[in-house]
């Protein structure tokens, strides 16, 4: 019986090797989906359980914050908000990163809200011919951070029981995005805007009725919210099927014995590559030391996982953007974020004489975060507002 099982496994591995070698993606995807259907038929309760779980996660946590934000952002775009923001903050934010000033809109949205809105509005800029393809590919990996509220609230305060850790992870995540801006090569054409119909599009938008703009904004926000919700539910089912699979548990136990890490840590690392929230929860609940947990959490948050990458691809597939290059750069960003987390861990948690977070719990996560942004940007914003009115 054991010999037969080994032969079957070898045949499956040989078949997968041949499929990958010949790059017959159609057959490979068909086999994977067929196995998924078979699993759902054999264990329908698992599918129903995790579908409901994913739907609750989306409608209770993701949709209430995502939908109104998308509506407001769409209204801003309809009234030429990208042009206004580029005048106010474009040079301040984008020049050090060697980006055109129009890119600041996607950067600000990504900083405030995280995945995958940075990618969505990066593609919008490219579709409007405000940036070229090289800028689009660079911006995808620069405007590519997790939500501050997710890092500080969910991972830091809820999972790790420490807002201090949340701020360390947030800072390393944002700094890794900046590092990507410095190390990804740029071209001289980045500073040239390709748009030829900017004035005509502005005139078209100005003639729109506020009711039409509001209606279109709601429809677009609903479409994109439900699109993201679909990914959340599907990957919730996928991770659920993997977690409840007996073979997966056997493999995890063997790896845990060989490497010496806890079972939940290994499981969190593997599942985190698929879906970051579940992976972060499993790693935070493991009995590994904080020095081991933090770099792995930072890597998963920066890498984002296959679920987020699929959401990004749903916006980039229409354009000539290399998703392989994007994934490779996200992996590099994850490594950079892990290294920065180790450094910040020693600076902020181990060396109390340099800095302390003792009073940080007096503030809510969102309030303190926006306070930092105000301190950084308000003086520069006022200067640019004065210039905007003088130039108009």
DRENDO-1510 file (C-alpha; in Angstrom, 1 decimal, always signed):
<recs>
REC; n; res; u; v; w
REC; 1; UNK; +0.0; +0.0; +0.0 .
REC; 2; UNK; +2.8; +2.4; +0.9 .
REC; 3; UNK; +4.7; +1.5; -2.2 .
REC; 4; UNK; +1.6; +2.2; -4.3 .
REC; 5; UNK; +1.1; +5.6; -2.6 .
REC; 6; UNK; +4.8; +6.5; -3.3 .
REC; 7; UNK; +4.4; +5.5; -7.0 .
REC; 8; UNK; +1.2; +7.7; -7.3 .
REC; 9; UNK; +3.0; +10.7; -5.7 .
REC; 10; UNK; +5.9; +10.3; -8.0 .
REC; 11; UNK; +3.6; +10.1; -11.0 .
REC; 12; UNK; +1.8; +13.3; -9.9 .
REC; 13; UNK; +5.2; +15.1; -9.4 .
REC; 14; UNK; +6.4; +13.9; -12.8 .
REC; 15; UNK; +3.1; +15.1; -14.4 .
REC; 16; UNK; +3.4; +18.5; -12.7 .
REC; 17; UNK; +7.0; +18.8; -13.8 .
REC; 18; UNK; +6.1; +18.0; -17.4 .
REC; 19; UNK; +3.3; +20.6; -17.3 .
REC; 20; UNK; +5.5; +23.3; -15.9 .
REC; 21; UNK; +8.2; +22.4; -18.4 .
REC; 22; UNK; +5.9; +22.7; -21.4 .
REC; 23; UNK; +4.1; +25.7; -19.8 .
REC; 24; UNK; +0.7; +24.3; -20.7 .
REC; 25; UNK; -1.1; +26.5; -18.3 .
REC; 26; UNK; -4.5; +25.5; -19.5 .
REC; 27; UNK; -4.1; +21.9; -18.5 .
REC; 28; UNK; -2.5; +22.8; -15.2 .
REC; 29; UNK; -5.2; +25.2; -14.2 .
REC; 30; UNK; -7.9; +22.7; -15.3 .
REC; 31; UNK; -6.3; +20.0; -13.1 .
REC; 32; UNK; -6.1; +22.3; -10.1 .
REC; 33; UNK; -9.6; +23.5; -10.4 .
REC; 34; UNK; -10.9; +19.9; -10.9 .
REC; 35; UNK; -9.1; +18.9; -7.7 .
REC; 36; UNK; -10.7; +21.8; -5.9 .
REC; 37; UNK; -14.2; +20.8; -7.2 .
REC; 38; UNK; -13.6; +17.2; -6.0 .
REC; 39; UNK; -12.6; +18.5; -2.6 .
REC; 40; UNK; -15.7; +20.7; -2.4 .
REC; 41; UNK; -17.9; +17.7; -3.4 .
REC; 42; UNK; -16.3; +15.4; -0.8 .
REC; 43; UNK; -16.4; +18.0; +2.0 .
REC; 44; UNK; -19.1; +20.6; +1.2 .
REC; 45; UNK; -19.3; +21.8; +4.9 .
REC; 46; UNK; -15.7; +23.1; +4.7 .
REC; 47; UNK; -16.5; +25.1; +1.6 .
REC; 48; UNK; -19.7; +26.5; +3.1 .
REC; 49; UNK; -18.0; +27.3; +6.5 .
REC; 50; UNK; -15.1; +29.3; +5.0 .
REC; 51; UNK; -17.3; +31.0; +2.3 .
REC; 52; UNK; -19.5; +32.4; +5.2 .
REC; 53; UNK; -16.3; +33.3; +7.1 .
REC; 54; UNK; -14.9; +35.2; +4.1 .
REC; 55; UNK; -18.2; +36.9; +3.4 .
REC; 56; UNK; -18.4; +38.0; +7.1 .
REC; 57; UNK; -14.9; +39.3; +7.0 .
REC; 58; UNK; -15.6; +41.3; +3.9 .
REC; 59; UNK; -19.0; +42.8; +4.8 .
REC; 60; UNK; -18.1; +43.5; +8.5 .
REC; 61; UNK; -14.5; +44.8; +8.1 .
REC; 62; UNK; -13.6; +45.5; +4.5 .
REC; 63; UNK; -16.7; +46.9; +2.8 .
REC; 64; UNK; -17.8; +49.5; +5.4 .
REC; 65; UNK; -14.4; +51.3; +5.2 .
REC; 66; UNK; -13.6; +50.7; +1.5 .
REC; 67; UNK; -16.9; +51.6; -0.2 .
REC; 68; UNK; -17.4; +55.2; +1.1 .
REC; 69; UNK; -13.7; +55.9; +0.5 .
REC; 70; UNK; -13.9; +54.8; -3.1 .
REC; 71; UNK; -17.0; +56.9; -3.7 .
REC; 72; UNK; -15.3; +60.1; -2.4 .
REC; 73; UNK; -12.1; +59.4; -4.3 .
REC; 74; UNK; -14.0; +58.9; -7.5 .
REC; 75; UNK; -15.7; +62.3; -7.0 .
REC; 76; UNK; -12.3; +63.9; -6.4 .
REC; 77; UNK; -11.0; +62.4; -9.7 .
REC; 78; UNK; -14.0; +63.5; -11.6 .
REC; 79; UNK; -13.4; +67.1; -10.5 .
REC; 80; UNK; -9.7; +67.0; -11.6 .
REC; 81; UNK; -8.4; +66.2; -8.1 .
REC; 82; UNK; -5.3; +64.5; -9.6 .
REC; 83; UNK; -4.2; +67.8; -11.2 .
REC; 84; UNK; -4.8; +69.7; -8.0 .
REC; 85; UNK; -3.0; +67.3; -5.8 .
REC; 86; UNK; -0.1; +67.2; -8.2 .
REC; 87; UNK; +0.3; +70.9; -7.9 .
REC; 88; UNK; +0.1; +70.9; -4.1 .
REC; 89; UNK; +2.2; +67.9; -3.2 .
REC; 90; UNK; +3.7; +66.5; -6.4 .
REC; 91; UNK; +7.3; +67.7; -6.1 .
REC; 92; UNK; +7.5; +67.2; -2.4 .
REC; 93; UNK; +6.5; +63.5; -2.4 .
REC; 94; UNK; +7.5; +62.4; -5.9 .
REC; 95; UNK; +10.8; +64.1; -6.7 .
REC; 96; UNK; +12.9; +62.1; -4.2 .
REC; 97; UNK; +11.4; +58.9; -5.6 .
REC; 98; UNK; +12.1; +60.0; -9.2 .
REC; 99; UNK; +8.4; +59.9; -10.1 .
REC; 100; UNK; +6.3; +62.4; -12.0 .
REC; 101; UNK; +4.3; +64.7; -9.7 .
REC; 102; UNK; +0.9; +63.2; -10.8 .
REC; 103; UNK; +2.0; +60.0; -9.0 .
REC; 104; UNK; +1.4; +61.6; -5.6 .
REC; 105; UNK; -2.3; +60.9; -5.8 .
REC; 106; UNK; -1.8; +57.1; -5.9 .
REC; 107; UNK; +1.0; +57.3; -3.2 .
REC; 108; UNK; -1.3; +59.2; -0.8 .
REC; 109; UNK; -4.1; +56.8; -1.3 .
REC; 110; UNK; -1.8; +53.8; -0.8 .
REC; 111; UNK; -0.3; +55.3; +2.4 .
REC; 112; UNK; -3.7; +56.0; +3.9 .
REC; 113; UNK; -5.6; +52.9; +2.8 .
REC; 114; UNK; -3.1; +50.2; +1.6 .
REC; 115; UNK; -3.7; +47.3; -0.7 .
REC; 116; UNK; -4.9; +47.2; -3.5 .
REC; 117; UNK; -6.0; +50.8; -4.0 .
REC; 118; UNK; -2.5; +52.0; -4.8 .
REC; 119; UNK; -2.5; +49.6; -7.7 .
REC; 120; UNK; -6.0; +50.5; -8.8 .
REC; 121; UNK; -5.2; +54.3; -9.0 .
REC; 122; UNK; -1.8; +53.7; -10.5 .
REC; 123; UNK; -3.6; +51.9; -13.4 .
REC; 124; UNK; -6.0; +54.8; -13.6 .
REC; 125; UNK; -3.2; +57.2; -14.0 .
REC; 126; UNK; -1.7; +55.1; -16.8 .
REC; 127; UNK; -5.1; +54.7; -18.5 .
REC; 128; UNK; -5.5; +58.5; -18.5 .
REC; 129; UNK; -2.0; +58.8; -20.1 .
REC; 130; UNK; -0.7; +60.8; -17.1 .
REC; 131; UNK; +2.2; +58.4; -16.7 .
REC; 132; UNK; +4.2; +56.1; -19.0 .
REC; 133; UNK; +4.5; +52.3; -18.7 .
REC; 134; UNK; +7.9; +52.4; -16.9 .
REC; 135; UNK; +6.5; +54.9; -14.3 .
REC; 136; UNK; +3.4; +52.6; -13.9 .
REC; 137; UNK; +5.6; +49.6; -13.2 .
REC; 138; UNK; +7.7; +51.5; -10.7 .
REC; 139; UNK; +4.7; +53.1; -9.0 .
REC; 140; UNK; +3.0; +49.7; -8.6 .
REC; 141; UNK; +5.8; +48.6; -6.3 .
REC; 142; UNK; +6.2; +52.0; -4.5 .
REC; 143; UNK; +2.5; +52.7; -3.8 .
REC; 144; UNK; +2.3; +49.2; -2.4 .
REC; 145; UNK; +1.9; +49.0; +1.4 .
REC; 146; UNK; -0.6; +47.5; +3.7 .
REC; 147; UNK; -3.3; +49.5; +5.5 .
REC; 148; UNK; -2.0; +51.4; +8.5 .
REC; 149; UNK; -5.1; +50.5; +10.5 .
REC; 150; UNK; -4.6; +46.8; +9.6 .
REC; 151; UNK; -0.9; +46.9; +10.7 .
REC; 152; UNK; -1.4; +49.0; +13.9 .
REC; 153; UNK; -4.9; +47.8; +14.9 .
REC; 154; UNK; -5.2; +44.2; +13.7 .
REC; 155; UNK; -1.6; +42.9; +13.7 .
REC; 156; UNK; -0.2; +45.2; +16.4 .
REC; 157; UNK; -2.9; +45.8; +19.0 .
REC; 158; UNK; -5.1; +42.8; +18.4 .
REC; 159; UNK; -2.8; +39.9; +17.4 .
REC; 160; UNK; +0.5; +40.9; +19.1 .
REC; 161; UNK; -1.2; +42.8; +22.0 .
REC; 162; UNK; +1.1; +45.8; +21.5 .
REC; 163; UNK; +0.6; +49.0; +19.6 .
REC; 164; UNK; +4.3; +49.6; +19.8 .
REC; 165; UNK; +4.9; +46.6; +17.6 .
REC; 166; UNK; +2.2; +47.8; +15.2 .
REC; 167; UNK; +4.1; +51.1; +14.7 .
REC; 168; UNK; +7.4; +49.4; +14.1 .
REC; 169; UNK; +5.8; +47.2; +11.5 .
REC; 170; UNK; +4.1; +50.2; +9.9 .
REC; 171; UNK; +7.3; +52.2; +9.8 .
REC; 172; UNK; +9.3; +49.4; +8.3 .
REC; 173; UNK; +6.6; +48.7; +5.7 .
REC; 174; UNK; +6.5; +52.4; +4.6 .
REC; 175; UNK; +10.3; +52.7; +4.5 .
REC; 176; UNK; +10.6; +49.5; +2.4 .
REC; 177; UNK; +8.3; +51.2; -0.2 .
REC; 178; UNK; +10.6; +54.2; -0.2 .
REC; 179; UNK; +13.7; +51.9; -0.6 .
REC; 180; UNK; +11.9; +50.3; -3.6 .
REC; 181; UNK; +11.7; +53.8; -5.2 .
REC; 182; UNK; +15.4; +54.2; -4.8 .
REC; 183; UNK; +16.5; +50.8; -6.1 .
REC; 184; UNK; +14.1; +50.3; -9.0 .
REC; 185; UNK; +15.7; +51.9; -12.1 .
REC; 186; UNK; +14.0; +54.9; -13.6 .
REC; 187; UNK; +14.3; +56.6; -17.0 .
REC; 188; UNK; +14.5; +60.2; -18.1 .
REC; 189; UNK; +11.0; +59.9; -19.7 .
REC; 190; UNK; +9.5; +59.7; -16.3 .
REC; 191; UNK; +9.4; +63.4; -16.1 .
REC; 192; UNK; +7.4; +63.9; -19.3 .
REC; 193; UNK; +3.6; +63.7; -19.2 .
REC; 194; UNK; +2.2; +61.8; -22.2 .
REC; 195; UNK; -1.3; +63.2; -21.9 .
REC; 196; UNK; -2.6; +64.9; -25.0 .
REC; 197; UNK; -6.2; +65.3; -24.1 .
REC; 198; UNK; -6.0; +66.8; -20.6 .
REC; 199; UNK; -7.8; +70.0; -21.4 .
REC; 200; UNK; -10.6; +68.2; -23.3 .
REC; 201; UNK; -11.1; +65.7; -20.5 .
REC; 202; UNK; -11.2; +68.6; -18.0 .
REC; 203; UNK; -13.9; +70.3; -20.1 .
REC; 204; UNK; -15.9; +67.1; -20.3 .
REC; 205; UNK; -15.8; +66.6; -16.6 .
REC; 206; UNK; -16.7; +70.2; -15.8 .
REC; 207; UNK; -19.9; +69.8; -17.9 .
REC; 208; UNK; -21.1; +66.8; -15.9 .
REC; 209; UNK; -23.9; +67.2; -13.4 .
REC; 210; UNK; -23.0; +66.4; -9.8 .
REC; 211; UNK; -25.8; +63.8; -9.8 .
REC; 212; UNK; -24.2; +62.0; -12.8 .
REC; 213; UNK; -20.8; +62.1; -11.2 .
REC; 214; UNK; -22.2; +60.8; -7.9 .
REC; 215; UNK; -24.1; +58.0; -9.6 .
REC; 216; UNK; -21.0; +56.9; -11.6 .
REC; 217; UNK; -18.8; +57.1; -8.5 .
REC; 218; UNK; -21.2; +54.8; -6.6 .
REC; 219; UNK; -21.4; +52.3; -9.4 .
REC; 220; UNK; -17.6; +52.2; -9.8 .
REC; 221; UNK; -17.1; +51.9; -6.1 .
REC; 222; UNK; -19.6; +49.0; -5.9 .
REC; 223; UNK; -18.0; +47.2; -8.8 .
REC; 224; UNK; -14.5; +47.5; -7.3 .
REC; 225; UNK; -15.6; +46.6; -3.7 .
REC; 226; UNK; -17.4; +43.5; -4.9 .
REC; 227; UNK; -14.4; +42.5; -7.0 .
REC; 228; UNK; -12.2; +42.7; -3.9 .
REC; 229; UNK; -14.8; +40.9; -1.9 .
REC; 230; UNK; -14.8; +38.0; -4.3 .
REC; 231; UNK; -11.0; +37.6; -3.9 .
REC; 232; UNK; -11.4; +37.7; -0.1 .
REC; 233; UNK; -14.1; +34.9; -0.1 .
REC; 234; UNK; -12.3; +32.7; -2.7 .
REC; 235; UNK; -9.0; +32.8; -0.8 .
REC; 236; UNK; -10.8; +32.3; +2.5 .
REC; 237; UNK; -12.1; +29.0; +1.0 .
REC; 238; UNK; -8.7; +28.0; -0.4 .
REC; 239; UNK; -6.9; +28.6; +2.9 .
REC; 240; UNK; -9.7; +26.8; +4.7 .
REC; 241; UNK; -9.4; +23.7; +2.5 .
REC; 242; UNK; -5.6; +23.7; +2.9 .
REC; 243; UNK; -5.9; +24.1; +6.7 .
REC; 244; UNK; -8.4; +21.2; +7.1 .
REC; 245; UNK; -6.4; +18.9; +4.8 .
REC; 246; UNK; -4.9; +15.9; +6.6 .
REC; 247; UNK; -1.9; +15.7; +4.2 .
REC; 248; UNK; -1.1; +19.4; +4.9 .
REC; 249; UNK; -1.0; +18.7; +8.7 .
REC; 250; UNK; +1.3; +15.7; +8.1 .
REC; 251; UNK; +3.7; +17.8; +6.0 .
REC; 252; UNK; +3.6; +20.7; +8.6 .
REC; 253; UNK; +4.4; +18.3; +11.5 .
REC; 254; UNK; +7.3; +16.8; +9.6 .
REC; 255; UNK; +8.7; +20.2; +8.7 .
REC; 256; UNK; +8.2; +21.4; +12.3 .
REC; 257; UNK; +10.2; +18.5; +13.6 .
REC; 258; UNK; +13.1; +19.0; +11.1 .
REC; 259; UNK; +13.4; +22.8; +11.4 .
REC; 260; UNK; +12.5; +23.1; +15.1 .
REC; 261; UNK; +9.9; +25.8; +14.8 .
REC; 262; UNK; +6.4; +25.4; +16.2 .
REC; 263; UNK; +3.7; +24.0; +14.0 .
REC; 264; UNK; +1.6; +27.2; +14.0 .
REC; 265; UNK; +4.6; +29.2; +13.0 .
REC; 266; UNK; +5.3; +27.0; +9.9 .
REC; 267; UNK; +1.6; +26.9; +9.1 .
REC; 268; UNK; +1.3; +30.7; +9.3 .
REC; 269; UNK; +4.3; +31.3; +7.1 .
REC; 270; UNK; +3.0; +29.0; +4.4 .
REC; 271; UNK; -0.6; +30.2; +4.5 .
REC; 272; UNK; +0.6; +33.8; +4.8 .
REC; 273; UNK; +2.1; +33.5; +1.4 .
REC; 274; UNK; -1.5; +32.9; +0.2 .
REC; 275; UNK; -3.5; +35.2; +2.5 .
REC; 276; UNK; -1.7; +37.6; +4.8 .
REC; 277; UNK; -4.3; +38.1; +7.6 .
REC; 278; UNK; -4.6; +34.4; +8.4 .
REC; 279; UNK; -0.8; +33.9; +8.2 .
REC; 280; UNK; -0.2; +36.9; +10.6 .
REC; 281; UNK; -2.7; +35.5; +13.1 .
REC; 282; UNK; -1.1; +32.0; +13.1 .
REC; 283; UNK; +2.4; +33.4; +13.5 .
REC; 284; UNK; +1.4; +35.9; +16.3 .
REC; 285; UNK; -0.2; +33.0; +18.2 .
REC; 286; UNK; +2.8; +30.7; +17.9 .
REC; 287; UNK; +5.3; +30.3; +20.9 .
REC; 288; UNK; +8.3; +31.6; +18.9 .
REC; 289; UNK; +10.3; +34.5; +20.2 .
REC; 290; UNK; +9.5; +38.1; +19.3 .
REC; 291; UNK; +12.8; +38.4; +17.5 .
REC; 292; UNK; +11.7; +35.6; +15.1 .
REC; 293; UNK; +8.0; +36.7; +14.8 .
REC; 294; UNK; +8.6; +40.3; +13.9 .
REC; 295; UNK; +10.7; +39.9; +10.7 .
REC; 296; UNK; +8.4; +37.2; +9.4 .
REC; 297; UNK; +5.3; +39.3; +10.1 .
REC; 298; UNK; +7.0; +42.2; +8.4 .
REC; 299; UNK; +7.9; +40.1; +5.4 .
REC; 300; UNK; +4.3; +38.8; +5.0 .
REC; 301; UNK; +2.8; +42.3; +5.3 .
REC; 302; UNK; +5.2; +43.7; +2.7 .
REC; 303; UNK; +5.0; +40.7; +0.3 .
REC; 304; UNK; +1.2; +40.9; +0.7 .
REC; 305; UNK; +0.4; +37.3; -0.3 .
REC; 306; UNK; -1.2; +35.7; -3.4 .
REC; 307; UNK; -4.6; +37.1; -2.6 .
REC; 308; UNK; -3.5; +40.7; -2.7 .
REC; 309; UNK; -1.3; +40.0; -5.7 .
REC; 310; UNK; -4.3; +38.6; -7.5 .
REC; 311; UNK; -6.3; +41.7; -6.7 .
REC; 312; UNK; -3.4; +43.8; -8.1 .
REC; 313; UNK; -3.3; +41.7; -11.3 .
REC; 314; UNK; -7.1; +42.2; -11.8 .
REC; 315; UNK; -6.2; +45.9; -12.4 .
REC; 316; UNK; -2.9; +45.4; -14.3 .
REC; 317; UNK; -3.8; +42.6; -16.7 .
REC; 318; UNK; -5.3; +45.0; -19.2 .
REC; 319; UNK; -1.9; +46.7; -19.6 .
REC; 320; UNK; +1.5; +45.5; -20.7 .
REC; 321; UNK; +2.7; +45.1; -17.0 .
REC; 322; UNK; +4.8; +42.2; -16.0 .
REC; 323; UNK; +3.2; +40.5; -13.0 .
REC; 324; UNK; +6.4; +38.3; -12.6 .
REC; 325; UNK; +8.5; +41.4; -12.2 .
REC; 326; UNK; +5.9; +42.8; -9.7 .
REC; 327; UNK; +6.0; +39.6; -7.6 .
REC; 328; UNK; +9.9; +39.5; -7.6 .
REC; 329; UNK; +10.0; +43.1; -6.5 .
REC; 330; UNK; +7.4; +42.4; -3.8 .
REC; 331; UNK; +9.6; +39.6; -2.5 .
REC; 332; UNK; +12.6; +41.9; -2.4 .
REC; 333; UNK; +10.5; +44.5; -0.6 .
REC; 334; UNK; +9.5; +41.8; +1.9 .
REC; 335; UNK; +13.2; +41.1; +2.6 .
REC; 336; UNK; +14.0; +44.8; +3.0 .
REC; 337; UNK; +11.0; +45.3; +5.3 .
REC; 338; UNK; +12.2; +42.3; +7.5 .
REC; 339; UNK; +15.7; +43.8; +7.8 .
REC; 340; UNK; +14.3; +47.2; +8.7 .
REC; 341; UNK; +12.1; +45.6; +11.3 .
REC; 342; UNK; +15.1; +44.0; +13.0 .
REC; 343; UNK; +16.9; +47.3; +13.1 .
REC; 344; UNK; +13.8; +49.2; +14.4 .
REC; 345; UNK; +13.2; +46.4; +17.0 .
REC; 346; UNK; +16.6; +47.1; +18.5 .
REC; 347; UNK; +16.3; +50.9; +18.3 .
REC; 348; UNK; +12.7; +51.2; +19.7 .
REC; 349; UNK; +12.2; +48.2; +21.9 .
REC; 350; UNK; +15.6; +47.3; +23.1 .
REC; 351; UNK; +17.1; +50.8; +23.5 .
REC; 352; UNK; +14.7; +52.7; +25.7 .
REC; 353; UNK; +17.2; +55.6; +26.0 .
REC; 354; UNK; +16.9; +56.4; +22.3 .
REC; 355; UNK; +13.1; +56.5; +22.0 .
REC; 356; UNK; +10.1; +55.3; +24.0 .
REC; 357; UNK; +6.5; +54.5; +23.2 .
REC; 358; UNK; +5.3; +54.7; +26.8 .
REC; 359; UNK; +2.6; +57.3; +26.1 .
REC; 360; UNK; +1.5; +55.8; +22.7 .
REC; 361; UNK; -1.4; +53.9; +24.2 .
REC; 362; UNK; -3.0; +57.2; +25.3 .
REC; 363; UNK; -3.9; +57.8; +21.7 .
REC; 364; UNK; -6.0; +55.8; +19.3 .
REC; 365; UNK; -4.1; +54.3; +16.4 .
REC; 366; UNK; -5.8; +56.3; +13.7 .
REC; 367; UNK; -5.6; +59.6; +15.6 .
REC; 368; UNK; -1.9; +59.3; +16.2 .
REC; 369; UNK; -1.2; +58.3; +12.7 .
REC; 370; UNK; -3.1; +61.3; +11.2 .
REC; 371; UNK; -1.3; +63.5; +13.7 .
REC; 372; UNK; +2.0; +62.4; +12.4 .
REC; 373; UNK; +0.9; +63.1; +8.8 .
REC; 374; UNK; -0.4; +66.6; +9.8 .
REC; 375; UNK; +2.9; +67.5; +11.4 .
REC; 376; UNK; +4.8; +66.4; +8.4 .
REC; 377; UNK; +2.7; +67.8; +5.6 .
REC; 378; UNK; +0.7; +70.8; +6.9 .
REC; 379; UNK; +3.6; +73.4; +6.6 .
REC; 380; UNK; +4.5; +72.2; +3.1 .
REC; 381; UNK; +0.8; +72.1; +2.1 .
REC; 382; UNK; +0.2; +75.7; +3.2 .
REC; 383; UNK; +3.2; +76.9; +1.1 .
REC; 384; UNK; +1.9; +75.1; -2.0 .
REC; 385; UNK; -1.7; +76.3; -1.5 .
REC; 386; UNK; -0.4; +79.9; -1.5 .
REC; 387; UNK; +1.6; +79.1; -4.7 .
REC; 388; UNK; -1.5; +77.5; -6.3 .
REC; 389; UNK; -3.6; +80.6; -5.8 .
REC; 390; UNK; -0.9; +82.9; -7.0 .
REC; 391; UNK; -0.3; +80.9; -10.1 .
REC; 392; UNK; -4.0; +80.5; -11.0 .
</recs>
